Amino acid sequence: MLTVNEIFHSIQGESSHAGRLCVFVRLTACDLRCSWCDTAYAFHEGHKMSVDEVVAAVAEHECPLVEITGGEPLLQEDVYPLMERLLADGRTVMLETGGHRPITRVPAAVLKIVDVKCPASGEAAKNDWDNLERLAPHDEVKFVIQDRGDYEFACDVIERHDLTSRVAAVLLSPVHGVLDPKTLSEWILADRLAVRLQLQLHKFIWSATTRGV
């Protein structure tokens, strides 16, 4: 069984797939408490669903792209058979994970978005650095940037792990409403970083607090 916070059909707001139609499966529970978290409602809210029920709910939307997110989806054991079932149905499956849980058991075909926690999150000490060596070429790495210290931390990680040449995209996302995207853009331009600026498209289409989008 899975504890599911919500399942909804929307516009993908993040990653290199931003702008595409996507079904989101948000699982309940997270063992991190990032300072800038925008989905704290997923810490506890949710209801039980079997893998079969989740697969059926996703199929109702007739959408080829699915993202499993949270919370932290890798906390739930049945997330692994869920990913296998969705892949078997011919769907492109994305997984967004906080980067502190091992990704070793995630099916190879899943597109993993691994969030490396920067210092201002308050959770940087919990990063599983081995995950960066487990990445496949189709995976992506995300850094949520709150200030200049976070940016310099991200630059160091990107360089030390040679991320821009090893994964499909490196994403730098300013904390919405805190760090001006223009400022982050100027830092990226000045350093000529081969990264992708990410603006969380859904927050501009709807709002930062609208759920189910």
C-alpha positions in Angstrom: 0.0 0.0 0.0 1.0 3.6 -0.6 0.0 6.7 1.3 -0.9 9.2 -1.4 -1.3 12.9 -0.8 -2.7 13.8 -4.2 -2.9 12.7 -7.9 -3.5 15.4 -10.4 -3.0 16.4 -14.1 -1.2 19.6 -14.8 1.6 21.4 -16.7 5.0 20.3 -15.7 6.6 23.3 -14.0 10.1 22.1 -13.5 13.0 20.1 -15.0 13.9 20.0 -18.7 10.3 18.8 -19.3 8.8 22.0 -18.1 5.7 23.0 -20.1 4.6 19.4 -20.9 1.4 17.8 -19.7 2.1 15.6 -16.8 0.3 13.5 -14.2 1.7 14.0 -10.7 1.6 11.4 -8.0 2.5 13.1 -4.7 3.2 10.7 -1.9 2.9 11.5 1.8 5.7 11.9 4.3 9.2 13.5 4.3 12.0 13.1 6.7 13.6 16.5 5.8 12.4 20.0 6.9 13.9 22.3 4.3 13.5 26.0 5.3 11.9 26.9 2.0 9.7 23.8 1.6 6.5 24.6 -0.4 4.7 21.3 0.1 4.6 20.9 3.9 1.0 19.8 3.5 2.4 16.5 2.2 4.2 15.7 5.5 1.1 14.2 7.0 -2.0 14.5 4.7 -2.9 11.5 2.6 -4.9 8.3 2.1 -4.1 4.7 1.5 -4.1 3.4 -2.1 -2.9 0.2 -3.6 -0.4 0.2 -6.5 -3.2 -1.0 -8.7 -5.4 1.9 -7.6 -2.7 4.5 -8.3 -1.9 3.0 -11.7 -5.7 3.1 -12.6 -5.9 6.8 -11.4 -3.0 7.8 -13.5 -4.4 6.0 -16.6 -7.6 8.0 -16.3 -5.7 11.1 -17.4 -4.4 9.5 -20.6 -1.1 11.2 -20.3 2.3 9.6 -21.2 4.3 11.6 -18.7 4.1 10.8 -15.0 6.1 12.3 -12.1 6.3 10.7 -8.7 7.1 13.3 -6.0 6.4 14.1 -2.4 7.2 14.6 0.3 10.0 12.1 -0.2 8.7 9.3 -2.4 11.6 6.9 -1.6 10.4 6.6 2.0 7.6 4.2 0.8 8.5 0.7 -0.2 5.7 0.3 -2.7 7.0 3.2 -4.8 9.4 0.7 -6.5 6.6 -1.6 -7.9 4.6 1.5 -8.7 7.4 2.8 -10.9 7.8 -0.6 -12.6 4.1 -0.8 -13.3 4.0 2.7 -14.8 7.0 1.9 -17.0 5.4 -1.4 -18.1 2.3 0.7 -19.2 4.6 2.5 -21.6 4.7 5.8 -19.6 7.7 8.1 -19.2 8.3 8.1 -15.5 10.0 10.9 -13.6 11.0 10.7 -9.9 11.8 13.8 -7.8 13.8 12.9 -4.7 15.4 14.9 -2.0 18.9 13.4 -2.6 19.3 12.0 0.9 17.9 8.5 0.1 19.8 6.0 -2.0 18.6 5.8 -5.6 20.1 2.4 -6.1 16.8 0.6 -6.4 15.1 3.0 -8.7 14.4 1.3 -12.1 17.0 2.3 -14.7 14.5 3.7 -17.1 13.1 6.2 -14.6 14.2 9.8 -15.1 15.5 10.8 -11.7 15.5 14.5 -10.6 17.9 14.5 -7.6 17.7 17.6 -5.4 21.0 18.4 -3.8 20.3 20.4 -0.6 22.2 23.7 -0.3 23.2 25.2 3.1 20.2 27.6 3.4 17.9 24.7 3.3 19.1 23.6 6.7 19.5 20.0 5.4 22.8 20.0 3.5 24.4 17.7 6.0 22.0 14.9 4.9 22.9 14.8 1.2 23.8 11.3 0.1 26.8 12.2 -2.0 27.1 8.7 -3.4 23.9 9.4 -5.3 25.8 11.7 -7.6 27.9 8.8 -8.7 24.8 6.7 -9.3 23.2 9.1 -11.8 22.5 8.0 -15.4 23.0 10.2 -18.4 19.2 10.9 -18.7 18.9 12.0 -15.0 18.9 15.6 -13.8 20.3 17.4 -10.7 18.5 20.3 -9.0 19.8 22.9 -6.6 17.4 25.3 -4.9 19.2 28.6 -4.4 18.3 31.0 -1.6 21.4 33.2 -1.5 24.9 33.7 -2.8 26.3 31.1 -0.4 23.9 28.5 -1.9 25.0 29.5 -5.4 28.7 29.1 -4.5 28.0 25.8 -2.9 26.2 24.6 -6.0 29.0 25.7 -8.2 31.5 23.8 -6.2 29.4 20.6 -6.3 28.8 20.9 -10.0 32.5 21.3 -10.7 33.7 18.6 -8.3 31.3 16.0 -9.6 31.6 17.1 -13.3 27.8 17.2 -13.4 27.2 19.2 -16.5 28.9 16.6 -18.7 27.3 13.6 -16.9 23.6 14.3 -16.7 20.9 15.6 -19.0 20.5 18.8 -17.1 21.7 20.7 -14.1 18.9 22.9 -12.7 19.4 26.0 -10.6 16.1 27.2 -9.1 15.8 30.4 -7.0 13.7 30.2 -3.9 10.4 31.6 -5.1 9.7 35.1 -3.7 13.1 35.2 -1.9 15.9 35.3 -4.5 15.2 37.5 -7.5 15.5 35.3 -10.7 17.3 38.2 -12.3 20.0 38.1 -9.7 20.6 34.3 -10.1 20.6 34.8 -13.9 23.3 37.4 -13.6 25.4 35.1 -11.4 25.0 32.3 -14.0 25.9 34.6 -16.9 28.9 36.0 -15.1 30.3 32.5 -14.6 29.1 31.1 -17.9 27.7 28.1 -16.2 26.3 25.4 -18.4 23.2 25.0 -16.3 19.5 25.6 -16.8 17.7 28.3 -14.8 14.5 26.9 -13.4 11.6 29.2 -12.4 8.8 26.7 -11.3 6.5 27.5 -14.1 3.3 26.4 -12.2 3.8 29.2 -9.6 3.6 31.8 -12.3 0.7 30.3 -14.1 -1.4 29.8 -10.9 0.2 30.9 -7.6 2.8 29.8 -5.1 0.1 28.4 -2.8 -2.3 26.8 -5.3 -2.5 23.0 -4.7 -3.2 20.3 -7.3 -1.4 22.1 -10.1 
